[in-house]
Amino acid sequence: MIVLLIGSGAREHALARSLSRDPAVTALHAAPGNPGIGELATLHAVDALDGEAVAELATSLEADLVVVGPEAPLVAGVADAVRAAGIPVFGPSGEAAMLEGSKAFAKEVMAAANVPTAQARVCHTESELTAALHEFGAPYVVKDDGLAAGKGVVVTDELEAALDHGSAVLAAGGTVVVEDFLDGPEVSLFCLCDGKTVVPLQPAQDFKRAHDADAGPNTGGMGAYSPLPWAPPGLVAEVVEHVAQPTIDEMARRGTPFVGVLYCGLALTSKGVRVVEFNARFGDPETQAVLARLTTPLAGVLLAAATGELASLPPLEWSDAAAVTVVIAAAGYPGTPASGDPITGIADAEALPGVHVLHAGTRIEGDSLVSAGGRVLSVVGVGDGLAGARAAAYAGVERIDLPGSHHRSDIALKAAESVR
């Protein structure tokens, strides 16, 4: 099987790692990729947002499957162009990807499908924003309706900060969604979909705040872990029955079948499971932890989703080991991150048992690997229980040097302590 992977982040590196280990994959290509992905796949300098260029590349490679990783190409309709070329593609159409592309649209679909979620108000003006904030009260939850790379959400007890964020979105020509605050821990569950059938992966939890103890601003995610020893029994089945399947059924009813990953961001509230948000792709950094535990070869699973054959798959198989992902971020992230700083020690980290390192914001300058983005690397530790996985991940982090970088030291700490 010839596979073309679209994207350039740590999520795509995790996908490339799993795909490259699948015996069915005879050739792996990526566009545009990154230096880490380039060690596993042939890279192509094609714009991930250019659907026609991606389709032409897939055709020229005689690809059997195209996997679109990031949300922006999906919302831009890249999967549509590939499907129009007659090539199976794992990723929703541009219309279906609006489950992530517009939070207001997602709320509309959830209401039609009777999916439990937070109450929300869609705001187009300053007066609507102010009224909604006063209606729901603190903690205030203010979201950019469109794509914001995981950083368009502010949760704050400060009314002024909530107003500032919403006003900035409106001033930029956007729409604001104000929601009722959902209490309880958050869970990420990825559900593979072929337009009618839903196959869940294992749940994970990520850490959005920049610093330990959930301090600092929201980020795209500073780490994640799986499994969740504290999750209630039957959680995955409940989410499939009451969230994912009704949503997929509603999308099919609308004539926009959803093929790809429905990322269910959930809050386990005092009133039950509620949807915080939907995404239309694998989450970053949760994917890095979840795929590290999947033992079923990935390519066949994604091809089955792309071709409407998920119902015929045997149950997915998982390692009993735990996985912890720790993100190493550049100085200044999530504000204005530094770039061009040298990165060393990756080989030393990967020489440790149970450790692998995934590239996100990296590039090659001359003969050196340097930083090129905010979240530079994901260090993944796999081990016996969360304590073992944490020990492996942080041992790997200690081997890597990136001047001025920062990372959280408490990824999966409470969960690991809870099962001692």
N, C-alpha and C positions, 0 to 999 in steps of 0.2 A: 504494500500500500504506500502510495506517495502522498505525503501530507504537507500542506502549506499552512503555517501558523502566522497570524497577523498580530503585530504588537511588539512592544519593546521593554516591558517592565518585568519586575520580579514575578508577577503572576504568570506572564508568558514564559519566563525561564522555568518556572515550576511545571507548566504544561509541557514545554519542550523536553524537560528531564523525564517526565513520565512517558511521553510519546516515544522518545528515543530508546526507552527500555522495552518497548512493545515489540515482540518478535515479528509481528505482522507488518511493521513499518520498515519498508525497504529504503526509503529516502525521506529525509526531513528537511524542509525549507522554511525560512522565516523572512518576513518583511515588516519593518526594517531590521528587527532584532536588536541585540546589544552584544557586547563582547563575550558575555557568559553564554548566551544562546548560540553565538558563533562557534563555540567549542562543540556544539551538538548538531548544528544544522548549517546548511548553506544559506548565507544571507543575501538578500536582494534589496537594492536601494530603491524601493517603491514606496510612495506615499500611502500610508495606511488608510487615509481618508479618501483616496481616489478609487472609487468603486470600479471604474472601467479599467484602470491600470492593474488593480488587484485581479480582476477577472481575466485580463489578458495574460498576466503572469501565471495564474493557475492553469489556464488553457495551454500555455506554452510548456509548462512542466508536466502536462497530462496528469494533474493532481486528481487523486481519488477522493480527497477530503480537504476542505478548507476550514480552519478553526479561527474564528475572529475573537480575539481576546478582549480589547478595551471597549468601553461604552461609546466613545465618540464615533468610531467607524460604524458601529451598529446603528446609532441614531442617524448617521449620514446615509444609511442605505447600502453600505458596502456588501452586506449579505445578499441583498436583492440583485445586485449586478452579477454576483457569482452564480446565484441560482438561475438567472436569465441565461447564463452561459452553459447551463446544463450540468453543473458540478455540485455534488452534495456539499452543503455548508452547515457547520455547527454555529448557530448564531441567529437571532431573530431578525425579521424584516425591519425596515425603518419604522413602519407603523407599529409593529408589535413592541419594538424597543422603546416606544414612548412610555411604557410602564416605568422606565427609568428617566427618560428624557423630559417628562413632565409629571411632577408630583401631583398636580391637580388632576391630570388624566388618570393616574394610578388610583387616586381617591374615588374618582367616578366609577372606575372598573370595580374596585372593592365594594362600593355601595351596591352596584348592580349584582355582584356575586355574593352578597351578604357575608363578606369577609370582615372579621373583627379588627378594627383599627381605631386610632385616636380621632376624636372629633377635630375638624379643621375648618379654617376659613381661608378662602382665596382672595388676596388683596391686590388691587390694581392702583390704589391711591393711598396717600398718606393718611387720610381720614379713615379709610377702611382698615389700614394697618393699626392705627391707634385704637380704634374700636375693638378690634380682635384681641389685641394685647390686654386691654382692660377686661374683656369678656372672660378670657381664660385665666388671667392672673399668673403669678410666679409659681414655679419656674417657667420662664418664657421659652417657647420653642419656635424659632423663626428660620424658615428654609427658603433658599432660592429655588423657584419652581423648576429651573432648568439644570443642565449638567454643571457641576462645580468641582469635579474631581475629588469628591468626598469632603470638601471643605466649605460647602455652602450652607452649613447648618450652625446656628448658634443656640446654645442652651444656657440660660443665665438667669440669675435672680435679680439682675439689675435692669430696670425698665429702660434706662437710657441706652444701655448697650444693645438691647433688643431693638429699640427704635433706630439706632444708628445702623445696625446691620440691615434691617428691612428697608430703610431709606436709601442706603447705598445700592441695594438691588433694584429698587424702583428707579433711582436716578440713572442707572445704567440701561434702563429700558426693559427690565425684567418684571416678573410677577413674583409675589411673595405668598408663601403658604404659612399661616400661623396655626399651630396645633396645640391641643391639650397635652400637658406633660404626662408621660407614661412612667409609672414607678416600676421598680423591679429590675433584675438583671437582664441584659440583652444577649441574644443568641443569634448566630448566623447559620442558616440552613440553605444549602445549595440544592436545588431540585432540577435534575435533568428532564427535559421535556421534548417530545417529538410532535407537539401539536394536539395530542390527545392523551398520552400516557405520561405519568410522572414517576420518576425514580429518584428518591432522595439519596444524598450523600450523608456522611456523618456530620453532626453539628459541631460548630466551633464558636469561640468567643474572641473578639478582637478588642484592642485598647486604642481608643481614639485620641485621648489627651496626650500632649507632648511629653509630660513628665510623670515621675512616680506619683503614686497615690491619686491619680487622675487629676493632677494639677496642670495648669497651662492651657493653651488654646487647642481647639480641635485640629486634628491632622487627617491625612489619608489613612492612618493606621500605623501604630508603632510596634505592633506585635500581636500574636494570636496563639491559641492552643486548641488541641483536640486530643482526646474526648473531653466531655464535660461531666465529671463525676457527680456533680450536684444537680444535674438536669433531672426533672421528674420522669419516671418510667412512662413510656408511651408518648413522649413529646413529639418524636418524629412522625409517628402515625397520625397524631392529632393535627399537626401542621399540614400534612399531606391532605387529610380529609377535609379540614375546615378552611385552609388557606390556599395551598398550591393548586389542588385539583379544581376547586370552584373557579379560581382565576383563569386557569388554562381553558376550562369549559366556556367561560364568558368570552375570552378572546376568540375562541373558535366560533362561537355564536355570532360574533361581530364580523366574521370573515377575515380576521387577522390572526391566524393560528400562530402560537408562540412556539418556536423551535430553538432550543439552546438551554441556557441556565436561567432559571428564575431564582434569583437570590432573595430569600425571605429574611429581612432584618426584623427581628422579633423582640418584644419585651414580655417577660413573664411577670405580669402585673398581679396585684392582689385580686383583680377581677377576672384573671385568666390570660391566655395568650392574646397579644395584640400585635398587629403589624406596624412596625415603625416606618419601614420603607421597603419598596421593591427595587432591585437592580436587575439589569438584563444581561448580566455576565458574571463570571466568577469574581469573588471579592478578593481584594488584596489588603491585608496579608493573610487572610484565613486560608486561601487556596494553598499557600505554601505548606501549611500544617496538614490540611486535609489530604492533599494528594500524597504526602509523605507516608500516609497510613493505608492508602488504597493499594491492594495487591492484584486486583483484576486488571488486566491490560487495558489501557485507556483508549487506544485508537478505535477498537471495535465498539466500545460503548458510545463514543461520540459519533461514529458513523451510523450506529443504530438509531440514535436520536435524529441525525440529519436526514435519514431515509424512512422515518416513521416506523421503525422496528423495535422500539424499546420494550414493547410488551412481550417479545419473544426472547429477551435476554434472561439468563439465569441470574439469581441474586448476586449482587456485588459482594466481593470478599475483602475483608479488612484485616490489617495487622492488629494484634493485641497491644502493640507498643503505643506509647503516647508520642505526640510531636509538639514542639514549642518553636515558634518563630519569633526572633528578635530583630527589629529593624535598626540598622545603623544609619542615622540621618546626618546630613551635612550641617556644619555650623550655620546658624541663622534660621534653620527650618523650624516651623513652617512659615516664617516671614520671608526674608530674602536670603535664600541659601547660598553659601559659598560654592564655588565651582573651580575645577582645575587642580584640586589638591591631590597629591599622590596617595594611592592605596596599596598597601603591602600586607602580606601575611595570610592571604586567602588560601594558598596551598598548605601552609602550616595548619590553618584551621581545619581544612578538609582532610588532613592526615589523622585527625582525631576520630575515634570510633563514634559512629552515629551522627556525624556532622556533615552537612553540605551547605554551600553558600550560593545564593541566587542574586544575580545582578539586576539592578533597576536603573539608578542614575550613574552609569559609568560610560567612559569612552577611552579610546586609545589615543595617546599623544606621543608620537615617536615610538619608543619601545616601552612606554610606561602606561599603566592603567591609572586613570585619574577620575575624580568625581565629576559628575555632569548633571546632578539633579538634587532634589531635596532628600528623598528617601533613597539612599545610595545602594545599600545591600540588605538582603534578608538572610540571617543566619538561622538555619533550621537544625534543631537537635531532636533526635529520635532516641527514645530510651525506655526503660522499664518504669512505667508510671510517669506521672507528670514531674515528679522530683528528678527522676533519671533524665528525662528529656530536657528539663531546665538546666541541669548540670552540664549536659552536652552542649546545649545552645550557648550558654554563657562562657563555657570554656572556649568555644569557637570565637565568640566575640572578643575575648581577651587576646587572641592571637592576631587580630586584625588591627592595623594602624591606619587611621585617617585623621589627620590633624584637625583639631577643633570639633570633631564629630561628637554626637551624643546619642544615647539610647536609654530606654527605660530598664531599670534593674528588677522590676517587680512583675514581669509578664508571667502569668499563671501561678504566682506565688501563693495567693490565698487558696486557690483550688488545690494546689499541691499540699498545702498544710492541712487542708480539710480531710484528706484521705490518709494521713499518717497514722 
